[in-house]
Amino acid sequence: MGNDTTAQTVIFTQRVDAGGVTHYLVVRNGPEAGRHIEVTTEGQQMGRSEADVTMADRAVSKLHCEIVMFGDSLIVKDLGSTNGTFIDGQEVTSPASLPVGSMLQVGETLLVHEVRTPEEVAQDEQLSEDVDRAVEYVLSLLPEPLLDGPVRTQWRYIPSAQLGGDAFGYHKLDDDHWVLYLVDVCGHGMGAALHTVSVMNTLRNGTLPNVDFTVPEQVLKALNRAYPMEDHGGKYCTIWYGVYQLSTRQLVFGAAGHPPALLLKADSEHVDELDIRGLPIGMIEDAEYTSSDVVIPEAATLYVYSDGVYEIVTKDGRNGTLKDLIDIIEGPEQPGLGEPERIEKAVRDQMAGTAFDDDFSLLVVSF
């Protein structure tokens, strides 16, 4: 689907004592999932080429940095790289310690220093393979962009390194109605992904009994009955659910604990927040849900997203907010970039590091 954005994991290992404990760097993004490279006690250079450890990252210099072991820490020295080497967001200008748990950034690759036994490393490898398979399956559920017609869609989905519980969809309910939805399950990992898949399949296949899928409050109430958190490993989810009627241009929408969709009209410089309150799905058995509606004018654009799009840590150390996302959406178009790509770039320009802590899910709908 042209979205080669999956966060992956690489493990570089260094044997440090006879007890078998291993120091290693876990790469939170990059194309080299599963690769192991032992680091010698004398130290090794990392770079794109001409280095002991080569990185498949175009933002990494040929010789980027050097890493050696000193006590329980790794010592990092930048080798005059073009884009710099960073530890926990601070540029390395002289040899610096990388303690266990700290983050190392080279180019656009973010790594964490961890200590595990070889058995734990093997378990991590298996978990990484399982997560990769889960990412592939979630991606297979996402619909193709719609480039023509009365409803047109673009989207961006970037799973976090730990794999969150995001997914979204849209399809025709009948000749006059389209449904749009985005689901965000609490937590990370396989449990969240499997719960997401179950909810998505319920919505895609319309398997909630005695429910009119053109009525958001009926759908949300039925989902809440079908997925109580006590029967699903403590998992709950938020969702935004909307139904667009072609003949009237009316959008009826409801939400369960989800951030508001944002509507940008062609004749306005500011978005309208389509905000409606409701408890997350599965949290309370008898939760009630309501819906609201809006008439969509010609050439309007709707933005539906997960909180991972704006809940970032910025370069100046503050937590990102919904207002930051709104400011980005209300900003100017960028030639050569689609709308989801423009927003992703603007978010990345604000964020510290390069890896998202949560799934980045953004659905852009044009009418």
Wavefront OBJ file of the C-alpha trace (Angstrom):
o trace
v 0.000 0.000 0.000
v 2.987 2.309 -0.333
v 3.384 2.790 3.427
v 6.861 1.415 4.202
v 6.915 2.992 7.646
v 6.923 0.022 10.009
v 9.133 0.521 13.053
v 11.503 -2.414 13.433
v 14.109 -3.745 15.866
v 17.796 -4.528 15.549
v 19.930 -5.835 18.411
v 23.687 -5.184 18.660
v 25.210 -7.328 21.402
v 28.361 -7.136 23.514
v 29.490 -9.992 25.741
v 30.958 -8.561 28.923
v 31.495 -11.329 31.476
v 31.582 -15.055 32.041
v 28.144 -14.971 33.607
v 26.642 -14.513 30.189
v 25.137 -11.075 30.773
v 24.892 -9.091 27.546
v 24.910 -5.363 26.908
v 23.111 -4.460 23.723
v 21.494 -1.647 21.796
v 17.902 -2.154 20.680
v 17.175 -0.159 17.534
v 13.645 1.234 17.674
v 13.389 1.962 13.942
v 15.164 0.868 10.801
v 15.151 -1.835 8.155
v 17.378 -4.448 9.906
v 15.015 -6.337 12.179
v 16.598 -9.331 13.882
v 20.226 -8.584 13.061
v 22.867 -9.315 15.752
v 26.376 -7.828 15.691
v 28.757 -8.436 18.577
v 30.786 -5.429 19.702
v 34.393 -6.097 20.690
v 35.771 -4.883 23.999
v 38.284 -2.792 22.060
v 35.387 -0.797 20.625
v 33.796 -0.597 17.219
v 32.859 2.140 14.831
v 29.294 2.559 13.556
v 28.472 4.105 10.205
v 26.735 3.747 6.878
v 29.847 2.239 5.286
v 33.566 1.889 5.981
v 32.679 0.966 9.583
v 32.798 -2.144 11.751
v 29.032 -1.937 12.242
v 27.155 -0.669 9.182
v 23.740 0.950 9.491
v 21.138 0.989 6.714
v 20.233 4.626 7.404
v 20.902 7.315 4.810
v 21.155 9.965 7.558
v 24.087 8.093 9.147
v 27.565 9.173 8.031
v 30.062 6.714 6.544
v 31.912 6.802 9.870
v 29.426 8.138 12.402
v 30.427 7.229 15.954
v 32.486 4.839 18.067
v 31.209 2.747 20.971
v 33.386 1.081 23.629
v 32.614 -0.598 26.952
v 33.657 1.089 30.204
v 32.408 -0.549 33.394
v 28.622 -0.867 33.188
v 28.308 1.864 30.577
v 29.002 2.272 26.912
v 31.157 5.244 25.951
v 30.080 7.010 22.765
v 32.334 9.253 20.669
v 31.086 11.113 17.615
v 33.433 10.791 14.626
v 32.601 14.102 12.957
v 29.249 12.925 11.625
v 27.154 15.225 9.453
v 23.932 14.955 11.476
v 25.411 14.450 14.924
v 25.169 11.793 17.619
v 22.770 12.285 20.542
v 22.312 10.695 23.971
v 18.910 11.304 25.549
v 18.444 14.273 23.226
v 21.803 15.910 24.036
v 24.392 16.192 21.293
v 27.635 14.290 21.888
v 30.482 16.806 21.471
v 33.066 14.801 23.458
v 33.174 11.168 24.632
v 30.036 10.579 26.721
v 28.547 7.768 28.784
v 25.536 5.819 27.526
v 24.168 4.185 30.705
v 21.750 1.283 30.658
v 18.303 2.610 29.740
v 19.569 5.669 27.890
v 18.718 6.450 24.288
v 21.242 6.850 21.478
v 20.328 8.582 18.216
v 22.442 8.260 15.070
v 20.955 9.745 11.931
v 17.273 8.832 12.048
v 17.876 5.657 14.070
v 17.013 5.567 17.775
v 18.534 2.894 20.021
v 18.187 2.044 23.720
v 20.987 0.516 25.820
v 19.771 -2.568 27.701
v 21.353 -5.469 29.602
v 19.892 -8.953 29.242
v 20.937 -12.579 29.394
v 21.267 -14.479 26.103
v 17.998 -16.264 26.941
v 16.204 -12.941 27.296
v 17.698 -11.755 24.027
v 16.353 -14.879 22.314
v 12.916 -14.207 23.814
v 13.099 -10.624 22.549
v 13.890 -11.903 19.059
v 10.861 -14.182 19.094
v 8.636 -11.396 20.407
v 9.969 -9.067 17.715
v 9.075 -11.617 15.040
v 5.583 -12.003 16.524
v 5.104 -8.215 16.606
v 6.280 -7.923 13.004
v 3.688 -10.501 11.965
v 1.023 -8.624 13.925
v 2.001 -5.367 12.176
v 1.665 -7.073 8.802
v -1.790 -8.369 9.705
v -3.017 -4.990 10.979
v -1.720 -3.398 7.771
v -3.665 -5.961 5.760
v -6.879 -4.740 7.423
v -6.376 -1.117 6.396
v -8.270 -0.121 3.247
v -6.683 1.235 0.100
v -6.843 5.042 -0.282
v -9.810 6.300 -2.304
v -8.562 8.654 -5.007
v -11.839 9.382 -6.835
v -15.517 9.789 -6.058
v -17.621 11.776 -3.580
v -15.549 10.457 -0.636
v -11.761 10.507 -1.067
v -9.272 9.294 1.503
v -5.571 9.482 2.300
v -3.914 8.070 5.391
v -0.728 7.531 7.312
v -0.133 4.627 9.710
v 3.180 4.290 11.553
v 3.164 1.611 14.265
v 5.324 2.345 17.287
v 8.252 0.076 18.136
v 6.114 -1.666 20.771
v 3.054 -1.867 18.469
v 0.014 -0.105 19.825
v -3.630 -0.882 19.183
v -4.569 1.497 16.362
v -6.496 0.706 13.197
v -9.056 2.434 11.012
v -11.431 1.716 8.177
v -14.110 3.021 5.833
v -16.592 1.404 3.460
v -20.016 1.803 1.925
v -22.938 0.690 4.051
v -25.345 1.115 1.148
v -25.666 3.281 -1.965
v -26.227 6.429 0.122
v -24.070 5.922 3.237
v -20.351 5.681 3.955
v -18.971 4.722 7.375
v -15.611 5.981 8.747
v -14.003 4.852 12.012
v -10.733 4.806 13.920
v -10.055 2.475 16.861
v -7.343 2.872 19.522
v -6.942 0.012 22.021
v -5.191 0.730 25.325
v -1.680 -0.606 25.826
v 0.945 -2.022 23.479
v 2.084 -5.354 22.124
v 0.323 -8.467 20.930
v -2.602 -8.177 23.331
v -3.528 -4.715 22.082
v -3.078 -5.734 18.447
v -5.269 -8.832 18.779
v -8.019 -6.829 20.479
v -7.850 -4.260 17.686
v -8.165 -6.967 15.040
v -11.259 -8.384 16.753
v -13.008 -5.000 16.976
v -12.052 -4.132 13.389
v -13.432 -7.383 12.032
v -16.682 -6.790 13.914
v -17.052 -3.377 12.268
v -15.957 -4.499 8.807
v -18.271 -7.489 8.747
v -21.199 -5.844 10.509
v -21.605 -8.692 12.977
v -23.256 -6.798 15.843
v -26.809 -8.245 16.073
v -29.868 -6.003 15.862
v -27.811 -2.882 15.154
v -28.363 -0.200 12.513
v -24.807 0.650 11.477
v -25.945 4.060 10.220
v -26.723 5.046 13.834
v -23.466 5.679 15.755
v -24.914 5.431 19.264
v -26.343 1.976 18.490
v -22.959 0.784 17.223
v -21.043 2.151 20.214
v -23.491 0.709 22.739
v -23.397 -2.708 21.064
v -19.577 -2.682 20.952
v -19.512 -1.805 24.638
v -21.726 -4.815 25.397
v -19.656 -7.109 23.164
v -16.224 -6.149 24.526
v -16.313 -5.747 28.340
v -12.756 -5.265 29.556
v -13.110 -7.931 32.269
v -13.651 -10.533 29.515
v -10.844 -9.252 27.290
v -7.720 -9.151 29.403
v -8.441 -5.724 30.865
v -8.390 -4.143 27.412
v -10.635 -1.244 26.485
v -10.596 0.961 23.413
v -11.549 4.402 22.203
v -13.261 4.931 18.870
v -14.515 7.710 16.621
v -17.342 6.524 14.361
v -19.047 8.574 11.651
v -21.617 7.938 8.915
v -21.779 10.227 5.876
v -24.968 10.408 3.787
v -24.233 11.289 0.172
v -27.702 12.651 -0.675
v -27.857 15.153 2.191
v -24.119 15.703 2.851
v -24.878 15.058 6.512
v -22.246 13.467 8.757
v -23.616 11.805 11.897
v -20.913 10.902 14.398
v -20.297 9.503 17.853
v -17.238 8.800 19.978
v -16.194 6.668 22.908
v -13.335 8.341 24.774
v -11.695 9.426 21.519
v -10.218 12.812 20.542
v -12.531 14.958 18.378
v -12.415 14.708 14.612
v -11.426 18.011 12.999
v -13.305 19.555 10.071
v -11.629 22.184 7.895
v -13.984 23.995 5.525
v -12.714 25.433 2.257
v -13.781 28.972 3.200
v -12.274 28.891 6.702
v -8.767 29.118 8.121
v -9.763 27.347 11.339
v -10.976 23.840 12.083
v -14.228 22.876 13.771
v -13.833 20.291 16.512
v -16.413 17.516 16.132
v -16.322 16.722 19.824
v -18.749 14.397 21.544
v -18.200 12.673 24.854
v -18.570 9.015 25.733
v -16.757 6.455 27.882
v -14.230 4.114 26.236
v -15.595 0.848 24.908
v -15.591 -1.924 27.526
v -14.986 0.246 30.580
v -18.481 0.369 32.134
v -21.241 -2.125 31.317
v -24.204 0.254 31.036
v -22.460 3.246 29.460
v -24.688 5.449 27.330
v -23.674 7.006 24.027
v -25.072 9.839 21.935
v -24.454 11.223 18.457
v -24.293 14.606 16.802
v -24.360 15.738 13.190
v -22.969 18.351 10.835
v -23.588 19.222 7.191
v -20.365 18.894 5.197
v -19.865 21.727 2.691
v -18.203 21.262 -0.681
v -14.405 20.836 -0.631
v -14.267 20.297 3.152
v -11.630 18.028 4.724
v -12.094 15.781 7.768
v -9.203 14.651 9.987
v -9.604 11.557 12.184
v -6.562 10.483 14.202
v -5.230 8.720 17.281
v -3.696 10.562 20.225
v -0.283 9.206 19.190
v -0.256 11.848 16.433
v 0.139 14.701 18.924
v 1.137 13.131 22.274
v 4.863 13.473 21.685
v 7.774 14.988 23.587
v 8.893 18.107 21.732
v 12.450 19.261 21.167
v 12.044 21.811 23.981
v 10.990 19.078 26.421
v 7.258 19.738 26.726
v 4.393 17.354 26.034
v 2.603 17.867 22.749
v -1.072 18.874 22.786
v -4.108 18.749 20.528
v -3.641 22.468 19.898
v -0.230 21.707 18.376
v -1.917 19.361 15.899
v -4.626 21.919 15.123
v -1.965 24.553 14.434
v -0.294 22.147 11.996
v -3.552 21.338 10.196
v -4.383 25.036 9.895
v -0.922 25.713 8.441
v -0.091 26.124 4.751
v 0.006 23.294 2.240
v 3.446 21.999 1.298
v 4.082 21.423 -2.408
v 4.994 17.868 -3.276
v 3.538 16.342 -0.117
v 0.143 14.761 0.424
v -1.801 16.005 3.432
v -0.962 13.058 5.738
v 2.714 13.317 4.800
v 2.708 17.090 5.409
v 1.284 16.587 8.882
v 3.687 13.759 9.703
v 6.658 15.894 8.627
v 5.481 18.832 10.743
v 5.042 16.573 13.794
v 8.499 15.077 13.285
v 9.959 18.572 12.994
v 8.606 19.297 16.485
v 9.411 16.015 18.235
v 12.547 15.013 20.093
v 14.105 11.906 18.561
v 12.671 10.090 15.580
v 10.646 7.155 16.965
v 6.998 7.523 17.940
v 6.158 6.265 21.436
v 2.640 5.354 20.290
v 1.063 4.439 16.971
v 0.702 7.344 14.539
v -2.666 6.919 12.812
v -4.141 9.658 10.657
v -7.096 9.438 8.277
v -7.771 12.422 5.986
v -11.134 12.458 4.193
v -12.064 14.918 1.423
v -15.660 15.537 0.327
l 1 2 3 4 5 6 7 8 9 10 11 12 13 14 15 16 17 18 19 20 21 22 23 24 25 26 27 28 29 30 31 32 33 34 35 36 37 38 39 40 41 42 43 44 45 46 47 48 49 50 51 52 53 54 55 56 57 58 59 60 61 62 63 64 65 66 67 68 69 70 71 72 73 74 75 76 77 78 79 80 81 82 83 84 85 86 87 88 89 90 91 92 93 94 95 96 97 98 99 100 101 102 103 104 105 106 107 108 109 110 111 112 113 114 115 116 117 118 119 120 121 122 123 124 125 126 127 128 129 130 131 132 133 134 135 136 137 138 139 140 141 142 143 144 145 146 147 148 149 150 151 152 153 154 155 156 157 158 159 160 161 162 163 164 165 166 167 168 169 170 171 172 173 174 175 176 177 178 179 180 181 182 183 184 185 186 187 188 189 190 191 192 193 194 195 196 197 198 199 200 201 202 203 204 205 206 207 208 209 210 211 212 213 214 215 216 217 218 219 220 221 222 223 224 225 226 227 228 229 230 231 232 233 234 235 236 237 238 239 240 241 242 243 244 245 246 247 248 249 250 251 252 253 254 255 256 257 258 259 260 261 262 263 264 265 266 267 268 269 270 271 272 273 274 275 276 277 278 279 280 281 282 283 284 285 286 287 288 289 290 291 292 293 294 295 296 297 298 299 300 301 302 303 304 305 306 307 308 309 310 311 312 313 314 315 316 317 318 319 320 321 322 323 324 325 326 327 328 329 330 331 332 333 334 335 336 337 338 339 340 341 342 343 344 345 346 347 348 349 350 351 352 353 354 355 356 357 358 359 360 361 362 363 364 365 366 367
